Amino acid sequence: MTGLFADAVFTRHETGPGHPECAARYAAVLRGIEDAGLTERVARRPFAPATAGELARCHAPEYLAQAKYEIESGAPELSTGDTAVCAASWEVARHAAGAGIAAVREVLAGRLRNAFCVVRPPGHHATRERGMGFCILNNIALAAAEARQQLGRVAIVDWDVHHGNGTQAIFYADPSVFFASTHQWPLYPGTGAATERGEGAGSGTTQNFPVSAGSGMETIGEIFTNRIVPALLDFRPEMILISAGFDSRVGDPLGELRLTDDDFAELTRILCRTADEVCGGRVVSMLEGGYALDGLGRAAAAHLRALTGA
């Protein structure tokens, strides 16, 4: 069974008029799932906000205290970067992180085969010391840290149009977490060169595949099939996590890649088949970007349908 982790709390993170990372994104994804007839094919699961101890696995205590203070004091954005916030944003961000942690626990317990977390704000730009790029807490990194409480090796695959610099930085020297990213180059945040491959004991467990504007499935699918999958088979993770950014979809206002809804379904199937081979099918996916609302809803539904095996 595929789990769906979603809650109306995610509409309470308000970013201001005209901001692309808006509450309507959450509604668009749920509408896409309903329109695709998937509501009855998934199991909704409750979850709690991440605890202070869980957050400290990936974020510096000083940053956590600063972000909480600034948000609850009414700051319109974090002082560490370009992240719009409102008074509810700290609680919402903790729920986003908590959704991934709960999904990992449910999958590891065998109560779910895989899961999709419809969360906001997104997370993959948040580093240990700062929030940036619409992100407050690094949801996928915190999910990986939860998985590492029970597992020896975890993989994260990020297909967002933007490079997941925060995820990369958190695990750059960690040999137990494999991170692979396809992303448009050059583009915000300016990281993710092919030469960035980890350091120290983690050398080689980071793999970046920057692609040019206009690239689609012909390029990205080849990277998945011939580069990422062989690397995963060699690394043999015990769980695969997906930073599912749908701003790499054709027509997104913040990117110029050309993946289609069918392409996202195929990328999902590729990773699910790999997970079947190496880790009993254990996959947890977390929503990252995606800012064309109708396209976001359809792409997310295609992704979820593939997770269910339909």
KOLNULUM-705507 format. One record per residue (C-alpha): residue number from 1; x, y, z. Coordinates in steps of 0.001 Angstrom, whole numbers. Last residue first. Layout:
N
num: NUM xx: X yy: Y zz: Z
...
//
This chain:
310
num: 310 xx: -1031 yy: 1463 zz: -11440
num: 309 xx: 1950 yy: 480 zz: -9305
num: 308 xx: 912 yy: 2722 zz: -6416
num: 307 xx: 4145 yy: 4709 zz: -6783
num: 306 xx: 3372 yy: 5160 zz: -10490
num: 305 xx: -9 yy: 6672 zz: -9652
num: 304 xx: 1693 yy: 8984 zz: -7155
num: 303 xx: 4086 yy: 10331 zz: -9784
num: 302 xx: 1288 yy: 10830 zz: -12317
num: 301 xx: -744 yy: 12614 zz: -9625
num: 300 xx: 2215 yy: 14879 zz: -8821
num: 299 xx: 2575 yy: 15734 zz: -12502
num: 298 xx: -1128 yy: 16502 zz: -12899
num: 297 xx: -1279 yy: 18729 zz: -9821
num: 296 xx: 1923 yy: 20565 zz: -10633
num: 295 xx: 816 yy: 21184 zz: -14200
num: 294 xx: -2400 yy: 22779 zz: -13027
num: 293 xx: -528 yy: 24919 zz: -10484
num: 292 xx: 2508 yy: 26007 zz: -12485
num: 291 xx: 4886 yy: 26325 zz: -9507
num: 290 xx: 6544 yy: 22971 zz: -8896
num: 289 xx: 9175 yy: 22588 zz: -6188
num: 288 xx: 9804 yy: 20006 zz: -3435
num: 287 xx: 7267 yy: 17291 zz: -2642
num: 286 xx: 8662 yy: 14364 zz: -689
num: 285 xx: 8962 yy: 10763 zz: -1820
num: 284 xx: 9580 yy: 7715 zz: 364
num: 283 xx: 10596 yy: 4447 zz: -1291
num: 282 xx: 11058 yy: 946 zz: 171
num: 281 xx: 10643 yy: -1542 zz: -2678
num: 280 xx: 12362 yy: -4378 zz: -827
num: 279 xx: 15690 yy: -2587 zz: -715
num: 278 xx: 17938 yy: -3465 zz: -3664
num: 277 xx: 15905 yy: -4928 zz: -6514
num: 276 xx: 12476 yy: -3550 zz: -5651
num: 275 xx: 14124 yy: -175 zz: -4986
num: 274 xx: 15541 yy: -223 zz: -8498
num: 273 xx: 12122 yy: -1007 zz: -9898
num: 272 xx: 10681 yy: 1841 zz: -7815
num: 271 xx: 13371 yy: 4226 zz: -9079
num: 270 xx: 12648 yy: 3445 zz: -12717
num: 269 xx: 8895 yy: 3531 zz: -12071
num: 268 xx: 9202 yy: 7023 zz: -10609
num: 267 xx: 11243 yy: 8226 zz: -13586
num: 266 xx: 8519 yy: 6757 zz: -15822
num: 265 xx: 5700 yy: 8521 zz: -13987
num: 264 xx: 7651 yy: 11789 zz: -14101
num: 263 xx: 8072 yy: 11313 zz: -17843
num: 262 xx: 4363 yy: 10668 zz: -18331
num: 261 xx: 3625 yy: 14002 zz: -16644
num: 260 xx: 6059 yy: 15708 zz: -18976
num: 259 xx: 9688 yy: 16786 zz: -18516
num: 258 xx: 10724 yy: 19850 zz: -20465
num: 257 xx: 13294 yy: 21835 zz: -18515
num: 256 xx: 13199 yy: 25623 zz: -18532
num: 255 xx: 12583 yy: 26513 zz: -14920
num: 254 xx: 10845 yy: 28955 zz: -12595
num: 253 xx: 7618 yy: 29512 zz: -14572
num: 252 xx: 6991 yy: 25774 zz: -15132
num: 251 xx: 5885 yy: 25113 zz: -18694
num: 250 xx: 7513 yy: 21691 zz: -19153
num: 249 xx: 8052 yy: 20000 zz: -15817
num: 248 xx: 11365 yy: 20459 zz: -13986
num: 247 xx: 9383 yy: 22558 zz: -11505
num: 246 xx: 7886 yy: 19243 zz: -10408
num: 245 xx: 10336 yy: 18709 zz: -7570
num: 244 xx: 10138 yy: 15235 zz: -6090
num: 243 xx: 13087 yy: 14950 zz: -3724
num: 242 xx: 12952 yy: 11164 zz: -3718
num: 241 xx: 14129 yy: 8848 zz: -933
num: 240 xx: 15418 yy: 5345 zz: -1584
num: 239 xx: 15772 yy: 2876 zz: 1295
num: 238 xx: 18278 yy: 122 zz: 2118
num: 237 xx: 20752 yy: 1578 zz: -330
num: 236 xx: 22775 yy: -767 zz: -2537
num: 235 xx: 25680 yy: 1544 zz: -3468
num: 234 xx: 26447 yy: -405 zz: -6659
num: 233 xx: 22812 yy: -759 zz: -7646
num: 232 xx: 22299 yy: 2905 zz: -6864
num: 231 xx: 25239 yy: 3905 zz: -9050
num: 230 xx: 23934 yy: 1711 zz: -11875
num: 229 xx: 20520 yy: 3416 zz: -11508
num: 228 xx: 21958 yy: 6941 zz: -11501
num: 227 xx: 24200 yy: 6706 zz: -14555
num: 226 xx: 22738 yy: 4706 zz: -17443
num: 225 xx: 19012 yy: 4668 zz: -16734
num: 224 xx: 18669 yy: 7886 zz: -14751
num: 223 xx: 21029 yy: 9852 zz: -16989
num: 222 xx: 19336 yy: 8509 zz: -20113
num: 221 xx: 15965 yy: 9538 zz: -18734
num: 220 xx: 17298 yy: 13046 zz: -18104
num: 219 xx: 18559 yy: 13534 zz: -21652
num: 218 xx: 15758 yy: 12032 zz: -23718
num: 217 xx: 13325 yy: 12958 zz: -20967
num: 216 xx: 13744 yy: 16678 zz: -21437
num: 215 xx: 16453 yy: 19290 zz: -21745
num: 214 xx: 15367 yy: 22771 zz: -22811
num: 213 xx: 17754 yy: 24555 zz: -20448
num: 212 xx: 21004 yy: 22611 zz: -20092
num: 211 xx: 21642 yy: 19671 zz: -17815
num: 210 xx: 23609 yy: 19338 zz: -14564
num: 209 xx: 24126 yy: 15733 zz: -13440
num: 208 xx: 25506 yy: 15674 zz: -9914
num: 207 xx: 26744 yy: 12623 zz: -8021
num: 206 xx: 27478 yy: 12670 zz: -4291
num: 205 xx: 28602 yy: 9343 zz: -2797
num: 204 xx: 31926 yy: 9547 zz: -4618
num: 203 xx: 33921 yy: 11030 zz: -1732
num: 202 xx: 31895 yy: 10594 zz: 1442
num: 201 xx: 34835 yy: 9426 zz: 3575
num: 200 xx: 36573 yy: 12681 zz: 2735
num: 199 xx: 34637 yy: 14764 zz: 264
num: 198 xx: 31614 yy: 14515 zz: -1959
num: 197 xx: 31272 yy: 14470 zz: -5745
num: 196 xx: 31011 yy: 18112 zz: -6829
num: 195 xx: 32799 yy: 17917 zz: -10208
num: 194 xx: 29496 yy: 17532 zz: -12046
num: 193 xx: 28583 yy: 21018 zz: -10871
num: 192 xx: 25666 yy: 21172 zz: -8453
num: 191 xx: 25801 yy: 24690 zz: -7030
num: 190 xx: 24578 yy: 27968 zz: -8499
num: 189 xx: 21466 yy: 28308 zz: -6336
num: 188 xx: 19723 yy: 29028 zz: -8703
num: 187 xx: 20311 yy: 28169 zz: -12352
num: 186 xx: 23131 yy: 27295 zz: -14722
num: 185 xx: 22463 yy: 24468 zz: -15201
num: 184 xx: 19080 yy: 22767 zz: -14893
num: 183 xx: 19011 yy: 19914 zz: -12425
num: 182 xx: 19569 yy: 16165 zz: -12091
num: 181 xx: 20673 yy: 15194 zz: -8614
num: 180 xx: 22168 yy: 12146 zz: -6904
num: 179 xx: 22862 yy: 11834 zz: -3171
num: 178 xx: 24132 yy: 8657 zz: -1492
num: 177 xx: 24002 yy: 8653 zz: 2320
num: 176 xx: 26208 yy: 6284 zz: 4345
num: 175 xx: 29530 yy: 7736 zz: 3126
num: 174 xx: 28841 yy: 11086 zz: 4839
num: 173 xx: 31210 yy: 13885 zz: 3775
num: 172 xx: 28729 yy: 15755 zz: 1587
num: 171 xx: 25670 yy: 14707 zz: 3631
num: 170 xx: 24458 yy: 18089 zz: 4904
num: 169 xx: 25959 yy: 19953 zz: 1943
num: 168 xx: 24192 yy: 17844 zz: -676
num: 167 xx: 20816 yy: 18182 zz: 1022
num: 166 xx: 21279 yy: 21936 zz: 1261
num: 165 xx: 22401 yy: 22314 zz: -2342
num: 164 xx: 19411 yy: 20510 zz: -3780
num: 163 xx: 20027 yy: 21734 zz: -7336
num: 162 xx: 17068 yy: 23438 zz: -8949
num: 161 xx: 14849 yy: 21819 zz: -11610
num: 160 xx: 13860 yy: 19213 zz: -9011
num: 159 xx: 14901 yy: 15646 zz: -9907
num: 158 xx: 16527 yy: 14776 zz: -6558
num: 157 xx: 17487 yy: 11189 zz: -5713
num: 156 xx: 18340 yy: 10445 zz: -2080
num: 155 xx: 19912 yy: 7131 zz: -1079
num: 154 xx: 20168 yy: 5522 zz: 2365
num: 153 xx: 22753 yy: 3106 zz: 3783
num: 152 xx: 23167 yy: 1473 zz: 7196
num: 151 xx: 19561 yy: 1472 zz: 8276
num: 150 xx: 17728 yy: 1899 zz: 11574
num: 149 xx: 18534 yy: 5420 zz: 12805
num: 148 xx: 19694 yy: 6127 zz: 9254
num: 147 xx: 16072 yy: 6245 zz: 8147
num: 146 xx: 15453 yy: 9175 zz: 10500
num: 145 xx: 18486 yy: 10999 zz: 9094
num: 144 xx: 17162 yy: 10384 zz: 5593
num: 143 xx: 13794 yy: 11885 zz: 6551
num: 142 xx: 15623 yy: 14873 zz: 8053
num: 141 xx: 17569 yy: 15279 zz: 4819
num: 140 xx: 14330 yy: 15131 zz: 2818
num: 139 xx: 12626 yy: 17784 zz: 4939
num: 138 xx: 15485 yy: 20276 zz: 5010
num: 137 xx: 13982 yy: 22960 zz: 7233
num: 136 xx: 13185 yy: 26555 zz: 6234
num: 135 xx: 13082 yy: 26394 zz: 2425
num: 134 xx: 11760 yy: 29005 zz: -71
num: 133 xx: 15294 yy: 29302 zz: -1568
num: 132 xx: 17154 yy: 29724 zz: 1705
num: 131 xx: 17254 yy: 28564 zz: 5316
num: 130 xx: 20605 yy: 28541 zz: 7048
num: 129 xx: 23132 yy: 26651 zz: 9174
num: 128 xx: 22688 yy: 22961 zz: 8366
num: 127 xx: 21544 yy: 23795 zz: 4866
num: 126 xx: 18034 yy: 24469 zz: 3582
num: 125 xx: 17867 yy: 24212 zz: -219
num: 124 xx: 16155 yy: 20799 zz: -219
num: 123 xx: 13238 yy: 21765 zz: 1981
num: 122 xx: 9918 yy: 22657 zz: 404
num: 121 xx: 7458 yy: 24707 zz: 2464
num: 120 xx: 5325 yy: 22745 zz: 2052
num: 119 xx: 4367 yy: 19112 zz: 2101
num: 118 xx: 2582 yy: 16484 zz: 42
num: 117 xx: 4480 yy: 13447 zz: 1341
num: 116 xx: 4349 yy: 10403 zz: -949
num: 115 xx: 4802 yy: 6917 zz: 504
num: 114 xx: 6082 yy: 3395 zz: -134
num: 113 xx: 5314 yy: -187 zz: 868
num: 112 xx: 3359 yy: 855 zz: 3937
num: 111 xx: 2876 yy: -917 zz: 7279
num: 110 xx: 6226 yy: -2611 zz: 6857
num: 109 xx: 7757 yy: -935 zz: 9916
num: 108 xx: 10382 yy: 667 zz: 7678
num: 107 xx: 7625 yy: 2145 zz: 5510
num: 106 xx: 5714 yy: 3561 zz: 8469
num: 105 xx: 8864 yy: 4979 zz: 10071
num: 104 xx: 10010 yy: 6626 zz: 6849
num: 103 xx: 6573 yy: 8178 zz: 6360
num: 102 xx: 6588 yy: 9521 zz: 9917
num: 101 xx: 9960 yy: 11227 zz: 9397
num: 100 xx: 8815 yy: 12671 zz: 6088
num: 99 xx: 5628 yy: 14060 zz: 7607
num: 98 xx: 7506 yy: 15424 zz: 10595
num: 97 xx: 9695 yy: 17620 zz: 8398
num: 96 xx: 6621 yy: 19194 zz: 6831
num: 95 xx: 4988 yy: 19456 zz: 10273
num: 94 xx: 8023 yy: 21318 zz: 11633
num: 93 xx: 7815 yy: 23664 zz: 8659
num: 92 xx: 4161 yy: 24394 zz: 9427
num: 91 xx: 4925 yy: 25170 zz: 13086
num: 90 xx: 7740 yy: 27494 zz: 12107
num: 89 xx: 5671 yy: 29122 zz: 9356
num: 88 xx: 2685 yy: 30136 zz: 11470
num: 87 xx: 3818 yy: 33741 zz: 12104
num: 86 xx: 4644 yy: 34263 zz: 8439
num: 85 xx: 7668 yy: 33437 zz: 6296
num: 84 xx: 9355 yy: 34352 zz: 3021
num: 83 xx: 12715 yy: 32656 zz: 2449
num: 82 xx: 15385 yy: 34573 zz: 524
num: 81 xx: 18223 yy: 33992 zz: 2968
num: 80 xx: 19629 yy: 33867 zz: 6487
num: 79 xx: 17577 yy: 36812 zz: 7793
num: 78 xx: 14432 yy: 34757 zz: 7326
num: 77 xx: 11522 yy: 36574 zz: 5766
num: 76 xx: 8529 yy: 38700 zz: 6817
num: 75 xx: 9697 yy: 38763 zz: 10470
num: 74 xx: 6776 yy: 38403 zz: 12886
num: 73 xx: 8583 yy: 37562 zz: 16119
num: 72 xx: 7521 yy: 33906 zz: 15815
num: 71 xx: 9366 yy: 33638 zz: 12533
num: 70 xx: 12514 yy: 35404 zz: 13702
num: 69 xx: 12692 yy: 33445 zz: 16959
num: 68 xx: 12124 yy: 30058 zz: 15332
num: 67 xx: 14716 yy: 30795 zz: 12642
num: 66 xx: 17295 yy: 31950 zz: 15192
num: 65 xx: 16773 yy: 28985 zz: 17532
num: 64 xx: 17008 yy: 26499 zz: 14675
num: 63 xx: 20069 yy: 28241 zz: 13264
num: 62 xx: 21896 yy: 28167 zz: 16596
num: 61 xx: 20975 yy: 24521 zz: 17180
num: 60 xx: 22650 yy: 23599 zz: 13877
num: 59 xx: 20445 yy: 21573 zz: 11558
num: 58 xx: 20551 yy: 17952 zz: 10368
num: 57 xx: 20148 yy: 15712 zz: 13435
num: 56 xx: 19086 yy: 18775 zz: 15436
num: 55 xx: 15644 yy: 18666 zz: 13797
num: 54 xx: 14947 yy: 15255 zz: 15335
num: 53 xx: 15940 yy: 16446 zz: 18794
num: 52 xx: 13760 yy: 19543 zz: 18520
num: 51 xx: 10800 yy: 17359 zz: 17570
num: 50 xx: 9304 yy: 17029 zz: 14112
num: 49 xx: 5616 yy: 17869 zz: 13886
num: 48 xx: 3241 yy: 14929 zz: 14209
num: 47 xx: 1837 yy: 12615 zz: 11566
num: 46 xx: -1445 yy: 11116 zz: 10400
num: 45 xx: -1638 yy: 8650 zz: 7506
num: 44 xx: -3828 yy: 8657 zz: 4427
num: 43 xx: -3773 yy: 5286 zz: 2676
num: 42 xx: -3731 yy: 5355 zz: -1117
num: 41 xx: -5807 yy: 3833 zz: -3906
num: 40 xx: -9096 yy: 5404 zz: -2819
num: 39 xx: -7845 yy: 8933 zz: -3449
num: 38 xx: -6246 yy: 8004 zz: -6763
num: 37 xx: -9067 yy: 8860 zz: -9148
num: 36 xx: -6893 yy: 11177 zz: -11246
num: 35 xx: -9118 yy: 14139 zz: -10387
num: 34 xx: -8585 yy: 13413 zz: -6677
num: 33 xx: -4792 yy: 13317 zz: -6975
num: 32 xx: -4765 yy: 16469 zz: -9093
num: 31 xx: -7010 yy: 18231 zz: -6578
num: 30 xx: -4663 yy: 17202 zz: -3767
num: 29 xx: -1704 yy: 18578 zz: -5699
num: 28 xx: -3446 yy: 21830 zz: -6585
num: 27 xx: -4589 yy: 22394 zz: -3000
num: 26 xx: -1004 yy: 22183 zz: -1763
num: 25 xx: 224 yy: 24534 zz: -4482
num: 24 xx: -2543 yy: 27010 zz: -3647
num: 23 xx: -731 yy: 27702 zz: -371
num: 22 xx: 1957 yy: 29603 zz: -2256
num: 21 xx: 5535 yy: 29035 zz: -3340
num: 20 xx: 5233 yy: 31252 zz: -6445
num: 19 xx: 4825 yy: 34472 zz: -4415
num: 18 xx: 2314 yy: 36783 zz: -6074
num: 17 xx: 822 yy: 38098 zz: -2859
num: 16 xx: 2599 yy: 37005 zz: 348
num: 15 xx: 4322 yy: 33854 zz: 1609
num: 14 xx: 1694 yy: 32311 zz: 3867
num: 13 xx: 2455 yy: 28984 zz: 5566
num: 12 xx: -1056 yy: 28109 zz: 6837
num: 11 xx: -1910 yy: 25992 zz: 3774
num: 10 xx: 425 yy: 23250 zz: 4995
num: 9 xx: -1708 yy: 22726 zz: 8092
num: 8 xx: -4334 yy: 21295 zz: 5722
num: 7 xx: -2598 yy: 17935 zz: 6018
num: 6 xx: -886 yy: 15482 zz: 3702
num: 5 xx: 1020 yy: 12210 zz: 4068
num: 4 xx: -177 yy: 9711 zz: 1483
num: 3 xx: 830 yy: 6081 zz: 1965
num: 2 xx: 1146 yy: 3519 zz: -801
num: 1 xx: 0 yy: 0 zz: 0
//
